[in-house]
Amino acid sequence: MPAPLTAAPRRRFPSGIRLVDYTLTGWTALVMGFLYLPIIVLVAYSFNRSRLNIVLESFTFAWYQRVWENGPLLRAAQNSLLIATVSTVLSVLLGTGGAWLLHRYRYRGARSLQTLVAVPMVMPEILMGISLLILFATAGMGLGFTAVIIGHVTFSFPFVLVAVQARLKGLDPAMEEAALDLGATPLQAFMLVIVPCLRPAIVAGALMAFTLSWDELIVTFFTTNAASATLPIRVFGMAKVGLNPMLNALSAIFIVATAAFVLFSNYLKKLSR
């Protein structure tokens, strides 16, 4: 008769490994608490009736209502949306075209040009802001929407270029050759064959460019005027005056919107599988 089945003995870990496991778990909990506890407190205080925003008093939606009734804040948000949209479109065009030229053609100085394009990614923002301000003043160009958009495109399009270049390195060159053999022009081969293959990298670069432009403060500070003030500039000005519960409400709105966008993107990924 076969021997009766017995339960496998539980695996025992040495005490040293358990100590390391507990230590890493505790450290991870501390880091997560350090990152997310201020956000939780900020959202909680956005419902606080106290204007001083120091002691919790009672629950209210008044600060959210005041955000929607604040004309300068809404105009700043519209400016940010307009500037970020235009900057993203220009960054995608420049980044995609530049990545294709650097990938497709070989010419003297290509490496130096690629290094020069990547400089805005690592340059401190305050240096870029001051440099752009001096450039616009020397050229006799006034500050405003155009200056802000030029500044945002300057540091945004390299991120698109890097993302598209990474995608181009894994692209099969035979696809373009096949399109050309079938009678397509170089422009048609690029638009109908290459661009669809680059769509994930282009979308990723566009999202990065839009996020950087929407969130930019320092470069915008040196290139904007009163009419083109963006949301970060307006929030920075409000924060310098003192604690304002409307900023908590505005931050809570962006937190919820960001979380909803992430959940929706994950949902779309599951549908595409």
N, C-alpha and C positions, 0 to 999 in steps of 0.2 A: 504494500500500500504506500502511496506517496506520503511524504512527510507533511504534517499540517503546516499551513502557512502561518507565519508569525509576523507581527508588525516590525517594520524596520526600526532599529534603535534611533532615537533622536540624536541628531548630530550636535555634539557639544563643541562650542568654540572656546578657545583659550581665553582666560580672563583678560589678557592684554588686548586681544582683538575686540572684545566687548567694550573695554574701556575706551578704545579709539573710536568705536562706533557711537557710543554715547556722547563722547566729546564732540565729534563732528556733527551729530544731530543737534546738540545744544548750540553749537556755534552757528549752524545754519538757521536755527530758530531765532537767535539773536540778530543775525543779519537781516532776516526777513522782517522781524519786528522793527529794526532800525529803519528799514526802507518804507514799510507800509503803515506803521503806527502814526507818523505825522500826517499821512494822507487821510487816515480814518478820523483823526482829530480835526483836521481841516473841514472834512465833510460834515462832521457833527456840529461844529461851530457855525456852519453856514445856516443852520436852522435855529440859532440862538437869537433871542430877542434883544439881548444886551448890545448896545452900540459900541461899548468899550471892548467887547469880545474877549473878556478875560474870565468872567465867571458865568457859568451856564445859568440862565434864568428860566425861560419858557420856550416852547416850540413855536416857530413861526415860519411862514413862507415869504415874509415881507421883503427880504433882501433879494430873493429871486425876482420878485415883481419890480423892484427898483433897478435891477440889471436891465430888464427889458424896457424900462422907461428912461434909461440914461442915454440921451441922444449922442453925446460925444463918444461914449463907449461903443455904441452900435456903429457909428460912422468909422471909428478906428477898426472895428471888426470887418466892415466892408472894404476898407482900404487894404487890410491884411489879406483878405480873400482875393481881391483884384490883383495885388502885387504878387502873391504866391502863385496864382493861376498863370499870369503872363510870364513870370520867371520860370515856372515849370515847363511851359511850352517852349520857350527859347532854350532852356537848358537841355531839353530832350532833343531838339533839332541840332544844336551845336555838339552835344555829347555823342549822339548817334552818328552824325556825319564825321566828326573827328575820329571816333573809334574806327569807323570803316576805312577812312583814309590812312590811318596809321597801320591798320591790319592789311589792307589790300595792296598798298603801294610801298615800295622801298626807295628811299631817297636819302641824300646826305643830310645829317642833322635831325633825323627822325627821333633818335633817342634823346637828344637834347630838348627837342620840342615836347616830347612826352614828359620829361622831367619838369619842364617849365609849366606845363599844364597842371601837374600835380602839386605845384607850390601852394596854391590857395587852400588846399586841403589841410596843410600842416602849418600854415602861417597863422600867428596869433591874430584874432579878430580885431583887436584894437589897432594893430599895425596896418591891417588892410583898410580899416575905416579911416584912419588918418591919411593913408596914402591916397585913397579915393577922394577925400575932401581936398587935398592939395591938388590932385589932378583936375578936378572939376573947377576949382578956383583959378588955376593957371589957364585952363581952356576957356574961361569966362562962361562956364555953364552953371546955371542956377540949380539949387537943390530942390528936390521934389520927387514926384513919381518916377520920372525918367532916371534920375540919379539913383534912387533906391533900387529900381529894377536892374540897372546895370550892376550895381554892387551885389545884389542877390544872385544874379546869373554868374558873376565872376567866381563865387565860391560854390555854386550849386552844380554847374555843368560838369566839373571833373568827376563828381560822384556818378553821374550818368555815364560818362565816358569809361570809367573803370568797370562798371557793371556790364556794359555792352562789350567791352574788350574781353572780359572773362568768358562771355558767351560765344564770342567769335572764335576763340581759341579751340573750342570743341565743335565747331561747325565744319561739316564736310564740304570742301571746295568743289567736289564733283557736282553738287546741286546747281551752283552758278554756271559751271561749264555746260551742264545739260541744258539749262535754260537758254544759254547763248547758242548752242548747237541747234536748238529747236526754232531759232529765228528771233528770239527776244533781244531787244537792245540792252546795253548795260544798265540803263535806268530802269527798264522794265524788270530785268532780272533782280535788281536790288529791291525794288518796291514789292514785287509779287512773290519772290522766293526768299530773299534774305531777311527782309523786315518781319514777315510772319514767324520766322525761326527765332528772331531776336525779341519777339514780343514780351516774353517773361522778364528779360533783362531790362527792356525799356520801361515796363510798368514798375519794376522794382526801383530803377533809377528815378523815375518820375515821382514816385511816392517819397523817396528820400529827399529829392529837390523841393517838393512841396512842403514837407515837414520842416526842413531847414529854413526855408524862406518864411514860413508862417511863424516860426519860433525865434527868428533872428532879432537881436536887440542892439548889439554894439555897432555893427556896420550900419544899421538903419539909423542909429542915433547921430552918426556923423554925416549922413546923406539926406536926411528928411527935413521937411519944413512943417509948419503948423497944419497946412491943408492935407499933407500926405502922412500924418502921424499914424502909425500902425498900432495894433492892439498891445503888443509888448511895450511899446513906448508909452502908451496911455496907462497901462497897469503899473509900469515903473514909476510914472509920475504920481499916481494915486498912492503907491506904497511909500513914497518918500514923505508924504504928508503925515501919515500915521496909520494905525490899524483901521481898516475899512471892511466891514462884514460883506460888502458887495463883492470884494475880491474872493472871499471864501466861496460865495455862491457861484461866481464865474468859474472858479477853479473846479468846483464840484460838477458843473455842467460839462466841462471839458473832460473830466475824468470819466463820467458816465458815457459821453459820446465816444471816447477812445475805447473803453471796454466793450461797448456795443459794436463798434467797427471791428475789433479783434474777434469777437464771437461770430459776427456775420462772415468774416473772411474764413474762419475755421469751418463754418457751416458750408460755405461754397467749396472748400477743399474736399470735404466729405462727399459732396454731391458729384464732384468731378472724378472720384475714384471708381 
